[in-house]
Amino acid sequence: MKPGLQFRLNQQLTLTPQLQQAIRLLQLSQLELEAELRQIAESNPLLEFSEDAANEGDGESDGEAASFDAPAEAATSANDGDSGDEPADWSESGGSAEEPIDFSSAGGSRSSGGDEDHFEPQNAAPETLQEHLLWQLNLTHLSLRERTIAAIIIDALNADGYLGETLESVTAAVPADLKATVEEVDAVRRQVQRFDPTGVASLDLRDCLRVQLEQFDPELPQRELALRIVDSELELLARNDIVRLSRRLRASEEETHAATVLIRSLDPRPGAALDVTPVEYVAPDVYARKDGGRWRVSLNPDCQPRLGLNQHYCNLIAQARGEDASWMRGQLQEARWLIKSLESRAETLLKVAEAIVRRQSAFLDYGPEAMHPLVLREVAEEVGMHESTISRVTTRKYIHTPRGTFELKHFFSSGVSTEDGGSASATAIQAMLRKLIDAEDPRKPLSDQAIAEELHRKGIQVARRTVAKYREAMRIPSSSERQRAG
């Protein structure tokens, strides 16, 4: 062997285009998958959605019969380790594997396997905050000049009802021929503040709360004290420091508490009640339901795109010649790869969901306090896949259960040791923490250390700092902030 000449053996993983496509489809959410498939179908004439063929009036001639459907093994048990070999009963879930599914709407005809909400909500167009205020403006006795200024103020309100611009900016927006001053604009603004909902067009939180308090009867005992708190002690109010508040205001703790209760009954975001932002609904990818004492998992057929080959173009391949034939054969191969990738995606999603339900059946039976610790590695080993694949398939994929609809990632959490040598999940501990705080005496709220000691008595070994971390993650105030005067 010549000096300097060396041989090296190494292994290298190469991702084929087919595998890359399968991985990409696996990590897409329902809406992203729909958009991706529509885009691909537009560029590949060999592909079509089943409903596209049906809409043309002759699905038998234009669409290939073997289009992509959800895999047959769409039901399983989480209690006895059954891997789910029984065929799916789509009719039981409210859909049919043989009927075209309207994939144009991700939240279309939901099949919840027993749920009774068969109709999508049909809401009338809601009234916006600006429309509501302008309607009231037209009923007032303000002059035309004042109405013009008021309309400009209303147009400048943000979603919470506050004036989103400075008074100087609003004044500059008033037509020049009116020659309005900042003082005049502010005077009109104060009149708008008393429209319904009271407090709109305010400059800040203090201004908003004050104008609402001024609407109460002056004879109300706690009104004047509440106004003083709003004017000068909002910081102490936010900390709910009743003792210091009463000392600063030279009032009794009972009077101060009554005033803070009055303030907390006010609306700090008066415009939010008329926010017309549409509610977004999550269409679950899979369903978990109890059948014959066993938890079964099934794919939501409405969320499985029925993509097939266009038979008309497939027949043209045999007649094509030259470059056209080569191009169409390439498109056919890509179409078959895509359909195979979609089948793999559905099978993987179902397999992972089955494994999660088997591990977390106690949560489905008894609630959050029964959640078991679970990490990606455990599910990966059970289904024979890599942890990264489990991460992709559980991100932005949702499961509908009798306890609600959850992202699949919700069922994963780390564990904390227990006295009997077992472990409790972080989710279960948070549920216990919430239960303890809900049951505490508001005059003597539990400290983080007291909660940790209570959990110790239940056999959960958790440190005070861990309790604090969980409490903050749940956005629960500290004991001092939760304290209420007796």
PLY file of the C-alpha trace (Angstrom):
ply
format ascii 1.0
element vertex 486
property float x
property float y
property float z
element edge 485
property int vertex1
property int vertex2
end_header
0.00 0.00 0.00
1.36 3.36 -0.98
2.26 5.71 1.88
-0.50 8.25 2.62
-3.24 6.15 0.97
-6.00 5.34 3.47
-9.35 3.57 3.24
-12.28 4.64 5.38
-15.63 2.91 5.99
-18.51 4.95 7.31
-22.30 4.86 7.37
-24.39 7.72 6.12
-28.16 8.11 6.18
-29.58 9.58 2.98
-33.12 10.88 2.96
-34.86 10.03 -0.29
-37.32 12.56 -1.73
-40.17 10.22 -0.75
-38.98 10.07 2.88
-38.49 13.83 3.00
-42.05 14.31 1.76
-43.45 11.86 4.34
-41.62 13.66 7.16
-42.85 17.04 5.96
-46.49 15.92 5.77
-46.24 14.34 9.22
-45.43 17.63 10.94
-48.17 19.67 9.24
-51.37 20.59 11.05
-54.75 19.94 9.43
-55.05 23.38 7.86
-51.43 23.35 6.67
-51.93 19.88 5.19
-55.02 21.01 3.31
-53.22 24.03 1.87
-50.20 21.93 0.91
-52.29 19.28 -0.85
-54.35 21.87 -2.71
-51.19 23.48 -3.98
-49.71 20.15 -5.06
-52.95 19.07 -6.75
-53.06 22.32 -8.74
-49.64 21.59 -10.23
-50.18 17.86 -10.82
-53.08 16.95 -13.15
-52.83 13.30 -12.08
-54.12 14.19 -8.61
-57.64 15.10 -7.57
-59.75 15.24 -4.42
-62.72 12.88 -4.33
-65.23 15.72 -4.01
-63.70 17.38 -7.08
-64.63 14.35 -9.13
-68.10 14.21 -7.58
-68.70 17.87 -8.38
-67.99 17.25 -12.04
-71.04 15.00 -12.12
-69.31 11.77 -13.15
-67.11 10.50 -10.35
-67.11 6.98 -11.81
-65.34 7.97 -15.01
-63.02 10.72 -13.79
-61.86 9.52 -10.39
-59.95 6.39 -9.62
-61.85 4.15 -7.21
-58.84 3.51 -4.97
-58.36 6.99 -3.59
-56.65 7.65 -0.25
-58.80 6.90 2.79
-58.00 6.57 6.47
-56.38 3.23 7.34
-58.74 0.41 8.18
-57.37 -0.23 11.68
-59.06 2.82 13.16
-60.05 1.47 16.57
-58.10 0.11 19.52
-58.20 -0.51 23.23
-56.00 1.24 25.76
-56.87 -1.00 28.67
-55.76 -4.44 27.58
-52.85 -3.66 25.26
-54.89 -4.54 22.17
-53.16 -3.09 19.12
-56.45 -2.44 17.39
-56.92 -5.11 14.73
-60.66 -4.60 14.47
-61.87 -2.79 11.34
-63.05 0.77 11.75
-66.77 1.34 11.96
-67.02 4.72 10.29
-70.82 4.79 10.46
-70.56 4.73 14.25
-68.51 7.93 14.16
-70.95 9.79 12.00
-69.00 9.54 8.72
-68.43 6.98 6.00
-65.19 5.81 4.44
-67.04 5.35 1.14
-68.57 8.83 0.96
-66.65 11.87 -0.30
-65.63 14.08 2.60
-65.95 17.85 2.33
-62.29 18.66 2.95
-62.81 22.33 2.06
-63.69 23.06 5.69
-61.46 21.79 8.46
-64.29 22.08 10.95
-66.98 20.67 8.68
-69.30 17.81 9.56
-67.73 16.70 12.79
-67.97 13.03 13.71
-67.40 12.80 17.41
-68.28 9.19 18.02
-71.26 9.93 20.24
-71.30 13.73 20.52
-74.60 15.38 19.68
-73.28 18.67 18.25
-74.13 17.88 14.64
-74.60 21.47 13.53
-72.06 24.22 13.04
-72.98 27.44 14.87
-74.55 29.99 12.54
-74.06 33.42 14.09
-75.34 36.72 12.75
-72.69 39.30 11.95
-71.81 40.80 15.36
-72.00 44.54 16.02
-68.61 46.20 16.34
-67.71 48.60 19.13
-67.58 51.49 16.68
-71.04 50.65 15.26
-72.48 50.40 18.76
-71.09 53.79 19.77
-72.04 55.53 16.52
-75.62 54.31 16.95
-75.69 55.96 20.37
-74.04 59.09 18.98
-76.89 59.51 16.50
-79.37 59.50 19.40
-77.65 62.26 21.38
-78.39 65.98 21.36
-74.81 66.91 20.48
-74.25 69.57 17.84
-73.05 68.64 14.36
-69.60 69.98 15.28
-69.45 67.80 18.41
-70.71 64.76 16.52
-67.94 65.17 13.96
-65.32 65.23 16.71
-66.99 62.30 18.52
-66.99 60.20 15.34
-63.23 60.78 14.95
-62.67 59.80 18.59
-64.75 56.62 18.18
-62.81 55.68 15.06
-59.53 55.95 17.02
-60.55 53.46 19.75
-58.68 50.16 20.05
-60.21 46.72 20.70
-60.26 47.30 24.48
-62.12 50.58 24.06
-59.22 52.90 24.93
-58.22 55.90 22.85
-55.36 54.54 20.79
-53.97 57.97 19.91
-53.02 61.12 21.79
-55.48 63.98 22.10
-53.17 66.04 19.91
-53.33 63.42 17.14
-57.11 63.27 17.33
-57.31 67.06 17.21
-55.11 67.08 14.11
-57.55 64.66 12.44
-60.49 67.03 12.89
-61.29 68.96 9.67
-59.27 72.17 9.60
-62.32 74.35 8.99
-63.69 73.41 12.44
-60.56 74.80 14.13
-61.00 72.44 17.10
-58.76 72.75 20.15
-57.34 69.94 22.30
-59.53 71.12 25.19
-62.66 70.90 23.04
-61.76 67.41 21.80
-61.15 66.28 25.38
-64.53 67.65 26.43
-66.28 65.63 23.70
-64.22 62.57 24.67
-65.53 62.81 28.24
-69.07 62.69 26.89
-68.27 59.60 24.80
-66.86 57.98 27.96
-70.38 57.88 29.34
-71.77 55.99 26.37
-72.44 52.29 26.77
-70.16 50.56 27.72
-69.10 53.15 30.27
-65.37 53.84 30.20
-64.71 53.71 26.47
-62.51 56.48 25.03
-60.46 56.55 28.24
-56.81 57.55 28.16
-55.58 54.96 30.66
-56.76 52.47 33.28
-57.12 55.10 36.01
-59.27 57.26 33.74
-61.38 54.23 32.78
-62.05 53.09 36.35
-62.76 56.61 37.59
-65.48 57.34 35.05
-67.17 54.04 35.91
-67.06 54.80 39.63
-68.57 58.22 39.01
-71.68 56.48 37.64
-72.47 55.05 41.09
-74.78 56.81 43.56
-72.73 59.40 45.53
-74.41 58.07 48.67
-72.76 54.65 48.20
-70.44 54.37 51.25
-67.40 52.85 49.52
-67.59 55.08 46.41
-65.40 57.95 47.67
-62.80 55.57 49.13
-62.71 53.64 45.85
-62.12 56.89 43.94
-59.20 57.73 46.23
-57.68 54.29 45.64
-58.03 54.65 41.87
-56.53 58.14 41.92
-53.42 57.36 43.94
-53.06 53.73 45.02
-53.49 51.51 41.96
-50.13 49.83 42.62
-51.14 48.71 46.11
-54.52 47.66 44.73
-52.80 45.43 42.17
-50.85 43.79 45.02
-54.06 43.54 47.05
-52.22 44.90 50.06
-55.28 45.72 52.15
-53.31 46.45 55.31
-51.08 49.08 53.72
-53.98 50.50 51.70
-56.05 51.05 54.85
-53.05 52.64 56.57
-52.38 55.00 53.64
-56.05 55.99 53.33
-56.62 56.12 57.09
-59.60 53.81 56.82
-60.49 50.51 58.45
-59.56 47.25 56.76
-63.27 46.43 56.37
-63.96 49.73 54.58
-60.88 49.32 52.40
-61.84 45.77 51.48
-65.36 46.90 50.52
-63.88 49.64 48.30
-61.52 47.18 46.56
-64.44 44.80 45.94
-66.31 47.67 44.26
-63.28 48.48 42.07
-62.83 44.84 41.06
-66.45 44.77 39.89
-65.57 47.36 37.22
-64.54 46.52 33.66
-60.91 47.45 32.86
-61.47 46.60 29.18
-64.92 48.01 28.35
-64.55 47.52 24.61
-63.62 43.83 24.80
-67.24 42.74 25.23
-67.91 43.93 21.67
-64.75 42.43 20.17
-65.75 40.77 16.90
-62.63 38.65 16.48
-63.99 35.31 15.19
-63.69 32.31 17.47
-61.39 29.64 16.07
-62.48 26.05 16.55
-60.08 23.11 16.62
-61.19 20.08 14.62
-59.70 17.00 16.33
-57.53 14.64 14.30
-58.53 11.62 16.40
-61.26 10.65 18.85
-61.01 8.65 22.08
-64.20 7.11 23.40
-65.10 4.32 25.76
-66.81 1.34 24.19
-67.66 -1.76 26.17
-65.42 -0.70 29.05
-62.39 -0.15 26.80
-60.94 3.06 25.44
-60.93 3.08 21.66
-59.19 5.50 19.32
-60.37 6.36 15.82
-59.25 8.81 13.20
-61.57 11.68 12.38
-62.58 10.83 8.78
-63.44 14.48 8.12
-59.77 15.34 8.60
-58.37 12.64 6.33
-58.13 14.02 2.77
-59.43 11.66 0.12
-56.87 12.18 -2.57
-56.88 9.95 -5.64
-55.61 9.60 -9.19
-57.49 11.20 -12.05
-58.34 8.23 -14.26
-58.90 10.40 -17.30
-55.30 11.63 -17.30
-54.01 8.19 -16.36
-55.60 6.83 -19.57
-53.90 9.57 -21.59
-50.44 8.36 -20.55
-50.74 5.32 -22.82
-51.54 7.56 -25.78
-48.86 10.18 -25.07
-45.53 10.19 -26.89
-42.11 11.70 -26.35
-41.56 14.32 -23.67
-45.27 14.51 -22.82
-45.35 10.82 -21.94
-42.20 11.10 -19.84
-43.53 14.12 -17.97
-46.90 12.50 -17.25
-45.26 9.29 -16.03
-43.17 11.40 -13.66
-46.29 13.16 -12.39
-47.99 9.80 -11.90
-45.07 8.52 -9.83
-45.08 11.65 -7.67
-48.86 11.32 -7.19
-48.45 7.72 -5.99
-45.66 8.76 -3.62
-47.88 11.46 -2.16
-50.83 9.12 -1.63
-48.51 6.60 0.03
-47.11 9.37 2.27
-50.63 10.36 3.34
-51.44 6.75 4.20
-48.25 6.56 6.26
-49.13 9.83 8.03
-52.58 8.57 9.02
-51.25 5.20 10.20
-48.51 6.86 12.27
-50.94 9.34 13.83
-53.33 6.56 14.80
-50.56 4.34 16.19
-49.12 7.14 18.34
-52.58 8.21 19.58
-53.34 4.61 20.55
-50.10 4.38 22.55
-50.83 7.66 24.36
-54.39 6.61 25.26
-53.14 3.28 26.58
-50.65 5.08 28.84
-53.07 7.80 29.95
-56.32 5.86 30.34
-56.38 6.83 34.05
-56.51 10.50 33.05
-59.49 9.80 30.78
-61.22 7.88 33.58
-60.46 10.04 36.60
-59.14 13.44 35.46
-55.89 15.46 35.60
-54.85 14.21 39.04
-54.50 10.71 37.56
-52.17 11.78 34.73
-49.10 9.53 34.55
-45.57 10.78 33.76
-44.84 10.21 30.09
-41.92 11.17 27.86
-41.41 10.91 24.11
-38.93 8.08 24.47
-41.49 5.75 26.06
-43.97 6.15 23.20
-41.16 5.96 20.63
-40.02 2.61 22.04
-43.56 1.24 22.14
-44.39 2.08 18.52
-40.89 1.46 17.16
-40.21 5.00 15.93
-37.67 7.74 16.61
-38.39 10.37 19.28
-38.25 13.12 16.64
-41.08 11.39 14.76
-43.20 11.26 17.92
-42.50 14.96 18.48
-43.66 15.80 14.95
-46.82 13.72 15.10
-47.93 15.13 18.48
-47.40 18.79 17.60
-50.58 20.63 16.53
-52.50 17.34 16.36
-55.58 17.15 18.58
-57.57 14.39 20.23
-61.19 14.74 21.34
-62.05 12.98 24.61
-65.01 13.09 27.00
-62.84 15.43 29.12
-62.25 17.89 26.29
-60.07 18.35 23.25
-56.32 18.35 23.87
-53.16 18.63 21.82
-51.41 15.26 21.90
-48.42 16.96 23.53
-50.64 17.66 26.55
-50.26 14.05 27.66
-46.48 14.28 28.04
-44.98 15.52 31.29
-42.04 14.79 33.55
-42.40 12.85 36.78
-41.84 13.61 40.47
-41.00 10.84 42.94
-43.56 9.57 45.43
-43.05 7.89 48.79
-44.03 4.46 47.50
-41.27 4.53 44.89
-43.51 5.55 42.01
-43.86 8.91 40.33
-46.52 11.54 39.66
-46.69 13.68 36.54
-46.27 17.43 36.61
-49.81 17.75 35.22
-51.21 15.72 38.13
-49.29 17.83 40.66
-50.58 21.04 39.07
-54.14 19.70 39.32
-53.59 18.93 43.02
-52.09 22.40 43.53
-55.10 24.02 41.89
-57.46 21.97 44.06
-55.65 23.00 47.27
-55.71 26.70 46.35
-59.38 26.60 45.34
-60.25 25.15 48.76
-58.06 27.49 50.85
-59.33 30.14 53.24
-59.05 33.43 51.28
-58.16 35.20 54.53
-55.24 32.82 55.13
-54.05 31.58 51.73
-51.57 28.73 51.58
-47.92 29.61 51.08
-45.77 27.63 48.64
-44.13 25.90 51.60
-47.52 24.95 53.08
-48.61 23.53 49.72
-45.36 21.54 49.47
-45.95 20.12 52.96
-49.54 19.21 52.08
-48.32 17.40 48.98
-45.74 15.57 51.13
-48.62 14.31 53.29
-50.19 12.95 50.11
-46.95 11.13 49.32
-45.67 13.56 46.66
-42.05 14.58 47.22
-41.90 18.10 45.82
-39.80 21.08 46.87
-41.16 24.55 47.67
-39.38 26.05 44.63
-41.06 23.44 42.41
-44.45 24.43 43.79
-43.61 28.07 43.06
-42.59 27.16 39.50
-45.82 25.26 38.86
-47.92 28.01 40.45
-46.32 30.69 38.28
-46.74 28.53 35.17
-50.46 28.32 35.99
-50.56 32.12 36.50
-51.71 31.81 40.09
-50.68 34.79 42.27
-48.55 34.30 45.37
-50.19 33.84 48.77
-49.70 37.52 49.68
-51.45 38.60 46.46
-54.29 36.11 47.04
-54.90 37.26 50.56
-58.27 38.75 51.34
-59.19 40.68 54.43
-61.42 38.84 56.87
0 1
1 2
2 3
3 4
4 5
5 6
6 7
7 8
8 9
9 10
10 11
11 12
12 13
13 14
14 15
15 16
16 17
17 18
18 19
19 20
20 21
21 22
22 23
23 24
24 25
25 26
26 27
27 28
28 29
29 30
30 31
31 32
32 33
33 34
34 35
35 36
36 37
37 38
38 39
39 40
40 41
41 42
42 43
43 44
44 45
45 46
46 47
47 48
48 49
49 50
50 51
51 52
52 53
53 54
54 55
55 56
56 57
57 58
58 59
59 60
60 61
61 62
62 63
63 64
64 65
65 66
66 67
67 68
68 69
69 70
70 71
71 72
72 73
73 74
74 75
75 76
76 77
77 78
78 79
79 80
80 81
81 82
82 83
83 84
84 85
85 86
86 87
87 88
88 89
89 90
90 91
91 92
92 93
93 94
94 95
95 96
96 97
97 98
98 99
99 100
100 101
101 102
102 103
103 104
104 105
105 106
106 107
107 108
108 109
109 110
110 111
111 112
112 113
113 114
114 115
115 116
116 117
117 118
118 119
119 120
120 121
121 122
122 123
123 124
124 125
125 126
126 127
127 128
128 129
129 130
130 131
131 132
132 133
133 134
134 135
135 136
136 137
137 138
138 139
139 140
140 141
141 142
142 143
143 144
144 145
145 146
146 147
147 148
148 149
149 150
150 151
151 152
152 153
153 154
154 155
155 156
156 157
157 158
158 159
159 160
160 161
161 162
162 163
163 164
164 165
165 166
166 167
167 168
168 169
169 170
170 171
171 172
172 173
173 174
174 175
175 176
176 177
177 178
178 179
179 180
180 181
181 182
182 183
183 184
184 185
185 186
186 187
187 188
188 189
189 190
190 191
191 192
192 193
193 194
194 195
195 196
196 197
197 198
198 199
199 200
200 201
201 202
202 203
203 204
204 205
205 206
206 207
207 208
208 209
209 210
210 211
211 212
212 213
213 214
214 215
215 216
216 217
217 218
218 219
219 220
220 221
221 222
222 223
223 224
224 225
225 226
226 227
227 228
228 229
229 230
230 231
231 232
232 233
233 234
234 235
235 236
236 237
237 238
238 239
239 240
240 241
241 242
242 243
243 244
244 245
245 246
246 247
247 248
248 249
249 250
250 251
251 252
252 253
253 254
254 255
255 256
256 257
257 258
258 259
259 260
260 261
261 262
262 263
263 264
264 265
265 266
266 267
267 268
268 269
269 270
270 271
271 272
272 273
273 274
274 275
275 276
276 277
277 278
278 279
279 280
280 281
281 282
282 283
283 284
284 285
285 286
286 287
287 288
288 289
289 290
290 291
291 292
292 293
293 294
294 295
295 296
296 297
297 298
298 299
299 300
300 301
301 302
302 303
303 304
304 305
305 306
306 307
307 308
308 309
309 310
310 311
311 312
312 313
313 314
314 315
315 316
316 317
317 318
318 319
319 320
320 321
321 322
322 323
323 324
324 325
325 326
326 327
327 328
328 329
329 330
330 331
331 332
332 333
333 334
334 335
335 336
336 337
337 338
338 339
339 340
340 341
341 342
342 343
343 344
344 345
345 346
346 347
347 348
348 349
349 350
350 351
351 352
352 353
353 354
354 355
355 356
356 357
357 358
358 359
359 360
360 361
361 362
362 363
363 364
364 365
365 366
366 367
367 368
368 369
369 370
370 371
371 372
372 373
373 374
374 375
375 376
376 377
377 378
378 379
379 380
380 381
381 382
382 383
383 384
384 385
385 386
386 387
387 388
388 389
389 390
390 391
391 392
392 393
393 394
394 395
395 396
396 397
397 398
398 399
399 400
400 401
401 402
402 403
403 404
404 405
405 406
406 407
407 408
408 409
409 410
410 411
411 412
412 413
413 414
414 415
415 416
416 417
417 418
418 419
419 420
420 421
421 422
422 423
423 424
424 425
425 426
426 427
427 428
428 429
429 430
430 431
431 432
432 433
433 434
434 435
435 436
436 437
437 438
438 439
439 440
440 441
441 442
442 443
443 444
444 445
445 446
446 447
447 448
448 449
449 450
450 451
451 452
452 453
453 454
454 455
455 456
456 457
457 458
458 459
459 460
460 461
461 462
462 463
463 464
464 465
465 466
466 467
467 468
468 469
469 470
470 471
471 472
472 473
473 474
474 475
475 476
476 477
477 478
478 479
479 480
480 481
481 482
482 483
483 484
484 485
